[in-house]
Amino acid sequence: MPSASPPDPELQAQAALTDAGDRIQAILDALCRQLDPFPSFLGMSTIQAVELEPALAGLPDRGCVVVTPDGAIAALDVTAIPGIVGVLEVDQVEEFKPLELEPEERLLYLMAAIRALAPEARRQSRTP
């Protein structure tokens, strides 16, 4: 009978990272539900999202990465389009594009989201 090969340490580590990411995602989801109102993007009243900048160099450029009110980590694409002449010369279309992140990168963005939103949650909890 052949002996079983030992578990692949890289696969075990990837599974552990994925599990940790899922647990941190649950914390982020609860934090996002707690925020009312959810912060606006760069002071724009039309977009509820917070830009994320993980504190680690060497990450691939993913454009403007944000966390949305439902806890999703996404790329935000804002496109200017012609508006109604005389009323609103320029309008915008916002699109949140889901990101496919490796487990290590996902953890960095999840932690950046929690660090960005936790102060707002503390502030809101103190406001009567």
C-alpha positions in Angstrom: 0.0 0.0 0.0 1.5 3.3 -1.0 2.1 5.9 1.7 0.1 9.0 1.6 2.1 12.1 0.5 2.3 14.8 3.1 0.0 17.8 2.7 1.3 20.5 0.4 2.3 23.4 2.7 1.6 26.0 0.1 -2.0 24.7 -0.4 -2.4 24.6 3.4 -1.2 28.2 3.7 -3.5 29.4 0.9 -6.5 27.7 2.6 -5.6 29.4 5.9 -5.3 32.8 4.2 -8.7 32.2 2.5 -10.3 31.2 5.9 -8.8 34.3 7.6 -10.0 36.5 4.7 -13.6 35.1 5.1 -13.5 35.8 8.9 -12.2 39.4 8.4 -14.8 39.9 5.6 -17.5 39.0 8.2 -16.1 41.7 10.5 -16.1 44.2 7.7 -19.6 43.4 6.7 -20.9 44.0 10.2 -18.9 47.2 10.4 -20.5 48.4 7.1 -24.0 47.6 8.4 -23.3 49.7 11.5 -22.5 52.8 9.5 -25.5 55.1 8.9 -24.8 57.0 6.9 -22.0 55.3 5.1 -19.3 57.8 4.2 -19.3 59.4 0.8 -16.6 59.2 -1.8 -14.5 62.4 -1.8 -17.4 64.4 -0.4 -19.6 63.5 -3.4 -23.2 63.0 -2.2 -23.9 60.6 -5.1 -21.3 57.9 -4.3 -21.1 56.0 -1.1 -17.7 54.4 -0.9 -14.3 54.8 0.8 -11.1 54.7 -1.1 -8.6 52.1 0.1 -4.8 52.4 0.1 -3.2 49.4 1.7 0.0 50.2 3.5 2.2 48.0 1.4 4.3 48.9 -1.6 4.5 46.6 -4.6 0.8 45.8 -5.0 -0.5 45.8 -8.6 -2.1 49.0 -9.7 -5.8 48.3 -9.6 -7.0 51.9 -10.1 -9.3 53.4 -7.5 -10.1 50.6 -5.1 -13.0 51.2 -2.6 -15.1 49.5 0.0 -18.8 49.8 -0.6 -21.7 49.9 1.9 -22.2 46.2 1.5 -18.6 45.4 2.4 -17.4 44.7 -1.2 -13.9 45.6 -2.3 -14.3 46.9 -5.8 -12.7 49.1 -8.4 -14.6 52.4 -8.9 -14.8 53.7 -12.4 -16.3 57.3 -12.7 -17.0 58.4 -16.2 -18.0 61.9 -17.2 -20.8 62.1 -19.7 -22.5 65.1 -21.3 -25.4 66.4 -19.1 -28.5 68.4 -19.8 -27.4 71.6 -21.6 -28.0 74.7 -19.5 -28.8 72.7 -16.4 -26.0 70.3 -15.8 -23.3 70.5 -18.4 -21.5 67.4 -17.2 -22.9 64.3 -15.5 -21.2 61.2 -14.3 -21.7 57.5 -14.3 -20.3 55.4 -11.5 -19.5 51.7 -11.8 -18.2 49.4 -9.2 -16.3 46.6 -10.7 -15.6 43.4 -8.6 -12.0 42.6 -8.1 -10.4 39.1 -8.3 -7.8 39.3 -5.6 -5.3 36.7 -4.4 -5.8 35.7 -0.7 -2.8 37.8 0.4 -3.9 40.9 -1.4 -7.5 40.4 -0.3 -6.3 40.4 3.3 -4.5 43.7 2.8 -7.5 45.4 1.3 -9.9 44.0 4.0 -7.6 45.4 6.7 -7.3 48.7 4.9 -11.1 48.9 4.8 -11.5 48.2 8.5 -8.8 50.8 9.3 -10.6 53.3 7.1 -14.1 52.7 8.5 -13.4 52.0 12.2 -12.8 55.7 13.1 -16.2 56.7 11.5 -17.9 53.9 13.4 -16.4 55.2 16.7 -17.5 58.8 15.7 -21.0 57.8 14.9 -21.4 55.7 18.1 -20.5 58.9 20.2 -23.0 61.0 18.3 -26.4 61.1 20.0 
